[in-house]
Amino acid sequence: EIKILGIGEHPSHGLKKGIVIDIEETKKSLENAIRIAEEKAECEIEDVYVGITGDHIKGMNYRGKIPINNKNHVNGIGTEITERDVERVLEASQAINVSPGKRILHTLSQSYEVDDRKGIINPIGLSGNTLAVNVHLVTSLINVEKDIETCFTKLGIKIKKFVLEPLASSYSVLDENEKELGVALIDIGGGTTDILVYYDGGVQHSSAIPLAGKNLTVDISHRFKTTLEQAQELKHNQGIAKTALASDEKIKIKGIKGRESIEISQKMLSEVIEPRMVEILSLALDEIKKSNVINKLNFGVVITGGGSQLKSLIDLSQEIFNMPVKIGYPELKDSEISKYINNPRYATAIGIIQYASLDTLEDDKNSDGFNGIIDRK
């Protein structure tokens, strides 16, 4: 069972679209969030799992194949496949020329093939002469990771692993049926909108769009000549995704630094929000189409992240995707954090917890566990 001891939050200054643009500002933001979490948990954080995203993240499908060592190969009789064989074929699937300055962040197996038998989930114990695996490889820029690592090093904290943020979100909002029968996960954060497409139990496509919630805030700020803080508040409290569903009720925007206050309507606000949301969702649809399984997504689209809280987003999304759409809420059995469970904004953070708990069990069975989770959104 997972027990959350403490949660700390702080605005992410020094970051833009998943990239560190100011080391010191990023460090201060992390330091404040970590201090709050440590005080609540009554312990010190030594190492962390860190969520990573951005348009430098690239995904690709690849295939690896190996022969199984077999003395009876001439007779066509296979040998029992071992755990080491699975490790070897996964290593073979990573034998690609990665662009300079990049590394493979995740190797996500889709399915295995033993000889001519396809669609195998776990080949260990089966007999065969060849073993193949279809994988989805995710790459990231090493220097982007190094910049994040520098921030944590300055705080005396070690990064245990980087985790692709939409992958983490999938751990908290999707179930096995959705992953098996087909679903597209869209995680609308502050700086990026992340897409992950599942089918047949594996990831078929992943990508990140450099447009998200902060773009809406900036649009509102420019249109109504107000501060980013006021624009954010307007978006959260009065924002609506569809102009046709907005009201004419007046909203007062307080003037700043001697400027006069102005009045707008929810409809005027929506006329700024809807075009940007249409753009973001349309770009997400283009990415989903690249998976080549869009017609097989039995469970349609699941939208999560802070941006999914925009009113009437489901109505707008269904028009664009022409398939079922729902909001993805993080699931974790812990009554003390119910306010986080009921808020899709925390889908990635809670997903990283679940990813890390499984990773800790697999990689270090003698470990006492992990004690830090960072979602950079």
C-alpha positions as CSV (number, residue, x, y, z in Angstrom):
1,E,0.0,0.0,0.0
2,I,1.1,3.5,-0.8
3,K,1.1,6.1,2.0
4,I,1.6,9.8,1.1
5,L,3.3,11.5,4.0
6,G,3.5,15.1,2.6
7,I,2.7,17.2,-0.4
8,G,4.3,20.5,-1.2
9,E,3.3,23.0,-4.0
10,H,4.8,26.2,-5.3
11,P,4.5,28.1,-8.6
12,S,7.1,26.8,-11.1
13,H,9.1,29.9,-11.8
14,G,12.2,29.4,-14.1
15,L,10.5,26.9,-16.3
16,K,8.9,27.3,-19.7
17,K,7.2,24.5,-21.7
18,G,9.1,21.9,-19.7
19,I,12.5,23.5,-20.2
20,V,14.6,25.3,-17.5
21,I,15.1,28.9,-18.6
22,D,16.5,30.1,-15.2
23,I,18.5,27.8,-13.0
24,E,18.2,29.9,-9.8
25,E,14.5,30.6,-10.2
26,T,13.8,26.9,-10.8
27,K,15.9,26.0,-7.8
28,K,14.0,28.4,-5.6
29,S,10.6,27.0,-6.7
30,L,11.8,23.4,-6.1
31,E,13.3,24.4,-2.7
32,N,10.0,25.9,-1.6
33,A,7.8,23.0,-2.7
34,I,10.3,20.5,-1.2
35,R,10.4,22.3,2.1
36,I,6.6,22.3,2.5
37,A,6.5,18.6,1.7
38,E,9.3,17.8,4.1
39,E,7.6,19.7,6.9
40,K,4.4,17.9,6.4
41,A,6.1,14.5,6.1
42,E,8.5,15.2,9.0
43,C,11.4,13.7,7.0
44,E,14.2,14.9,4.6
45,I,14.0,14.1,0.9
46,E,17.2,12.5,-0.3
47,D,16.3,11.3,-3.8
48,V,13.4,11.9,-6.2
49,Y,11.6,10.7,-9.3
50,V,11.1,13.7,-11.6
51,G,8.4,14.1,-14.3
52,I,9.7,15.4,-17.6
53,T,8.0,16.6,-20.8
54,G,8.5,19.2,-23.6
55,D,8.6,19.1,-27.3
56,H,12.2,17.7,-27.1
57,I,10.6,14.4,-26.1
58,K,10.1,12.1,-29.1
59,G,8.5,8.7,-29.4
60,M,9.0,6.0,-32.1
61,N,7.9,2.4,-32.6
62,Y,10.7,-0.1,-33.1
63,R,11.2,-3.9,-33.3
64,G,13.9,-6.1,-31.9
65,K,14.5,-9.8,-32.7
66,I,17.0,-12.4,-31.4
67,P,17.6,-16.2,-31.9
68,I,17.1,-18.4,-28.9
69,N,20.2,-20.5,-28.1
70,N,19.0,-24.0,-29.1
71,K,20.9,-27.2,-29.6
72,N,17.9,-28.8,-31.3
73,H,17.4,-26.0,-33.8
74,V,17.9,-28.3,-36.7
75,N,14.9,-30.4,-35.6
76,G,12.7,-27.3,-35.3
77,I,12.2,-27.9,-31.6
78,G,12.3,-24.7,-29.6
79,T,13.9,-23.9,-26.3
80,E,12.2,-22.5,-23.2
81,I,12.5,-18.7,-23.1
82,T,14.1,-17.3,-20.0
83,E,14.1,-13.9,-18.3
84,R,17.6,-13.3,-19.7
85,D,16.2,-13.9,-23.3
86,V,13.7,-11.1,-22.6
87,E,16.4,-8.8,-21.4
88,R,18.4,-9.6,-24.6
89,V,15.6,-8.9,-26.9
90,L,14.8,-5.6,-25.2
91,E,18.4,-4.6,-25.5
92,A,18.2,-5.5,-29.2
93,S,15.1,-3.2,-29.6
94,Q,17.2,-0.3,-28.4
95,A,20.0,-0.8,-31.0
96,I,19.0,2.3,-33.0
97,N,21.0,5.4,-33.9
98,V,19.8,8.0,-31.5
99,S,20.5,11.6,-32.5
100,P,23.5,13.2,-30.8
101,G,22.7,14.7,-27.4
102,K,19.7,12.4,-27.0
103,R,19.1,9.3,-25.0
104,I,16.4,6.6,-24.6
105,L,14.3,7.6,-21.7
106,H,11.8,4.7,-21.8
107,T,11.5,1.4,-23.7
108,L,7.9,0.5,-23.5
109,S,7.1,-3.0,-24.7
110,Q,3.9,-3.4,-26.8
111,S,3.9,-7.2,-27.5
112,Y,6.2,-10.1,-28.1
113,E,6.4,-12.7,-30.9
114,V,7.7,-16.2,-30.4
115,D,8.5,-17.7,-33.9
116,D,5.3,-16.9,-35.8
117,R,3.1,-16.5,-32.7
118,K,2.1,-12.8,-32.3
119,G,0.4,-10.8,-29.6
120,I,2.2,-12.5,-26.7
121,I,2.3,-10.5,-23.4
122,N,4.8,-12.5,-21.4
123,P,7.0,-15.0,-23.3
124,I,8.9,-16.4,-20.3
125,G,8.4,-20.2,-20.2
126,L,7.2,-20.5,-23.7
127,S,9.3,-22.5,-26.3
128,G,10.6,-21.1,-29.5
129,N,13.6,-20.6,-31.8
130,T,13.3,-16.8,-32.2
131,L,12.0,-14.1,-29.9
132,A,10.9,-10.6,-31.1
133,V,9.5,-7.6,-29.3
134,N,7.6,-4.5,-30.6
135,V,8.4,-1.5,-28.4
136,H,7.7,2.2,-28.2
137,L,10.9,4.1,-27.5
138,V,10.9,7.5,-25.9
139,T,13.9,9.8,-26.3
140,S,14.8,13.0,-24.5
141,L,17.6,15.7,-24.7
142,I,20.4,14.9,-22.3
143,N,21.1,18.6,-21.7
144,V,17.5,19.3,-20.7
145,E,17.8,16.6,-18.1
146,K,21.2,17.9,-17.0
147,D,19.8,21.4,-16.4
148,I,17.1,19.9,-14.2
149,E,19.7,17.7,-12.4
150,T,21.8,20.8,-11.7
151,C,18.8,22.4,-9.8
152,F,18.5,19.4,-7.6
153,T,22.2,19.0,-7.1
154,K,22.3,22.6,-5.7
155,L,19.7,21.4,-3.2
156,G,21.7,18.3,-2.3
157,I,19.1,15.9,-3.8
158,K,19.8,13.1,-6.2
159,I,17.5,12.3,-9.1
160,K,16.7,8.5,-9.1
161,K,14.9,8.5,-12.5
162,F,13.1,10.8,-15.0
163,V,9.6,9.7,-15.9
164,L,7.7,10.8,-19.0
165,E,4.8,12.8,-17.5
166,P,1.9,11.5,-19.7
167,L,3.2,7.9,-18.9
168,A,3.0,8.8,-15.2
169,S,-0.5,10.2,-15.6
170,S,-1.6,7.0,-17.3
171,Y,-0.7,5.1,-14.1
172,S,-3.2,7.2,-12.1
173,V,-6.1,7.7,-14.5
174,L,-6.2,4.7,-16.9
175,D,-7.1,1.0,-16.1
176,E,-6.0,-2.1,-17.9
177,N,-9.2,-2.4,-20.0
178,E,-8.7,1.1,-21.4
179,K,-5.1,0.3,-22.3
180,E,-6.0,-3.0,-23.9
181,L,-9.1,-1.9,-25.9
182,G,-7.7,1.5,-26.9
183,V,-7.7,5.0,-25.4
184,A,-6.0,8.3,-26.1
185,L,-4.8,10.2,-23.0
186,I,-4.4,14.0,-23.3
187,D,-2.7,15.7,-20.4
188,I,-3.2,19.5,-20.6
189,G,-0.6,21.0,-18.3
190,G,0.7,24.5,-17.9
191,G,3.4,24.6,-20.6
192,T,2.7,21.5,-22.7
193,T,-0.1,19.2,-23.8
194,D,1.0,15.6,-23.7
195,I,-0.5,12.8,-25.7
196,L,-0.2,9.0,-25.2
197,V,-2.1,6.5,-27.2
198,Y,-2.7,3.0,-25.9
199,Y,-3.9,-0.1,-27.8
200,D,-3.5,-3.8,-27.3
201,G,-2.0,-3.2,-23.9
202,G,0.9,-1.1,-25.1
203,V,1.8,2.5,-26.0
204,Q,1.4,3.1,-29.7
205,H,2.3,6.8,-29.9
206,S,3.6,9.6,-27.6
207,S,4.1,13.3,-28.2
208,A,4.1,16.7,-26.6
209,I,2.5,19.9,-28.0
210,P,4.1,23.2,-26.8
211,L,0.7,24.8,-26.2
212,A,-1.3,24.5,-23.0
213,G,-2.9,26.3,-20.1
214,K,-0.4,29.1,-19.9
215,N,-1.2,30.1,-23.5
216,L,-4.8,30.6,-22.5
217,T,-3.7,32.8,-19.6
218,V,-1.5,34.9,-21.8
219,D,-4.3,35.3,-24.5
220,I,-6.7,36.5,-21.8
221,S,-4.1,38.9,-20.4
222,H,-3.4,40.4,-23.9
223,R,-7.1,40.7,-24.9
224,F,-8.2,42.5,-21.7
225,K,-5.0,44.3,-20.8
226,T,-4.7,42.7,-17.4
227,T,-2.1,41.0,-15.3
228,L,-1.2,37.3,-15.7
229,E,-2.5,36.7,-12.2
230,Q,-5.9,38.3,-12.9
231,A,-6.1,36.4,-16.3
232,Q,-5.4,33.1,-14.5
233,E,-8.2,33.9,-12.0
234,L,-10.6,34.8,-14.8
235,K,-9.8,31.5,-16.6
236,H,-10.3,29.4,-13.5
237,N,-13.4,31.1,-12.1
238,Q,-15.3,32.3,-15.2
239,G,-13.6,30.6,-18.2
240,I,-15.7,28.3,-20.5
241,A,-14.6,26.4,-23.5
242,K,-17.7,26.9,-25.8
243,T,-18.9,30.4,-26.6
244,A,-22.4,29.1,-27.4
245,L,-22.8,28.0,-23.8
246,A,-21.4,31.2,-22.2
247,S,-23.6,33.8,-20.5
248,D,-23.8,37.6,-20.9
249,E,-23.4,38.1,-17.2
250,K,-21.0,41.0,-16.5
251,I,-17.6,40.3,-14.9
252,K,-15.6,43.2,-13.4
253,I,-11.9,43.3,-14.0
254,K,-10.1,45.6,-11.5
255,G,-7.8,48.1,-13.0
256,I,-4.1,48.0,-12.0
257,K,-1.7,50.8,-11.2
258,G,-4.2,53.7,-11.7
259,R,-5.9,52.1,-14.7
260,E,-9.7,52.1,-14.8
261,S,-11.6,48.9,-14.1
262,I,-13.5,47.3,-17.0
263,E,-16.5,45.1,-17.4
264,I,-16.6,42.1,-19.7
265,S,-19.0,39.1,-20.1
266,Q,-18.4,35.4,-19.9
267,K,-19.1,35.3,-23.6
268,M,-16.3,37.8,-24.4
269,L,-14.0,35.7,-22.3
270,S,-15.0,32.5,-24.1
271,E,-14.4,34.2,-27.5
272,V,-10.7,34.3,-26.4
273,I,-10.6,30.8,-24.9
274,E,-12.4,28.7,-27.5
275,P,-10.1,29.4,-30.5
276,R,-7.0,28.5,-28.5
277,M,-8.7,25.3,-27.1
278,V,-9.8,24.3,-30.6
279,E,-6.2,24.7,-31.8
280,I,-4.8,22.6,-28.9
281,L,-7.3,19.8,-29.3
282,S,-7.0,19.8,-33.1
283,L,-3.2,19.4,-32.8
284,A,-3.8,16.6,-30.3
285,L,-6.1,14.9,-32.8
286,D,-3.4,15.1,-35.4
287,E,-1.0,13.3,-33.1
288,I,-3.6,10.6,-32.2
289,K,-4.1,10.0,-36.0
290,K,-0.3,9.3,-36.3
291,S,-0.8,6.2,-34.1
292,N,-2.7,4.5,-36.9
293,V,-5.1,3.0,-34.3
294,I,-7.6,6.0,-34.1
295,N,-10.4,3.8,-35.4
296,K,-9.7,1.2,-32.7
297,L,-9.9,3.4,-29.6
298,N,-12.8,1.7,-27.9
299,F,-12.7,4.0,-24.9
300,G,-12.1,7.2,-26.9
301,V,-10.3,10.1,-25.3
302,V,-9.4,10.7,-21.6
303,I,-8.4,14.3,-20.8
304,T,-6.5,15.1,-17.6
305,G,-4.2,17.7,-16.1
306,G,-5.0,21.2,-14.8
307,G,-6.3,22.3,-18.2
308,S,-9.1,19.6,-18.2
309,Q,-10.9,21.6,-15.5
310,L,-12.1,24.2,-18.0
311,K,-15.9,24.3,-18.0
312,S,-17.6,22.7,-21.1
313,L,-14.4,21.2,-22.3
314,I,-16.1,17.8,-22.8
315,D,-18.7,19.5,-25.1
316,L,-16.0,21.1,-27.3
317,S,-13.8,18.0,-27.3
318,Q,-16.6,15.6,-28.5
319,E,-17.2,17.9,-31.5
320,I,-13.5,17.8,-32.4
321,F,-12.7,14.1,-31.7
322,N,-16.1,12.6,-32.7
323,M,-15.7,9.9,-30.1
324,P,-16.4,9.4,-26.4
325,V,-14.5,11.9,-24.1
326,K,-14.2,11.9,-20.3
327,I,-12.1,13.6,-17.6
328,G,-9.5,11.5,-16.0
329,Y,-9.2,11.7,-12.2
330,P,-6.3,10.2,-10.4
331,E,-7.0,7.1,-8.3
332,L,-5.1,6.3,-5.2
333,K,-6.4,4.7,-2.0
334,D,-5.6,7.3,0.6
335,S,-8.4,9.2,2.3
336,E,-6.1,11.9,3.6
337,I,-5.4,13.2,0.1
338,S,-9.0,13.1,-1.3
339,K,-8.8,16.7,-2.5
340,Y,-5.9,15.7,-4.7
341,I,-7.6,12.6,-6.0
342,N,-10.6,14.6,-7.1
343,N,-8.5,17.0,-9.0
344,P,-7.0,16.0,-12.4
345,R,-4.3,18.6,-11.9
346,Y,-2.5,16.1,-9.7
347,A,-2.8,13.2,-12.1
348,T,0.9,13.3,-13.0
349,A,2.2,13.7,-9.5
350,I,0.1,10.8,-8.2
351,G,1.0,8.7,-11.3
352,I,4.7,9.2,-10.6
353,I,4.1,7.9,-7.1
354,Q,2.5,4.7,-8.5
355,Y,5.2,4.4,-11.2
356,A,8.0,4.8,-8.5
357,S,6.4,2.3,-6.2
358,L,6.4,-0.4,-8.9
359,D,9.9,0.6,-10.1
360,T,11.3,0.4,-6.6
361,L,9.9,-3.1,-6.1
362,E,11.4,-4.3,-9.4
363,D,14.8,-2.6,-9.2
364,D,15.6,-2.7,-5.6
365,K,13.8,-5.2,-3.5
366,N,16.1,-4.5,-0.5
367,S,15.3,-0.7,-0.6
368,D,13.2,1.0,2.1
369,G,11.3,2.7,-0.7
370,F,11.5,6.2,-2.2
371,N,10.9,9.5,-0.6
372,G,10.4,12.2,-3.2
373,I,8.1,12.9,-6.1
374,I,8.5,16.0,-8.3
375,D,6.0,17.0,-11.0
376,R,7.4,20.0,-12.8
377,K,4.1,21.2,-14.3
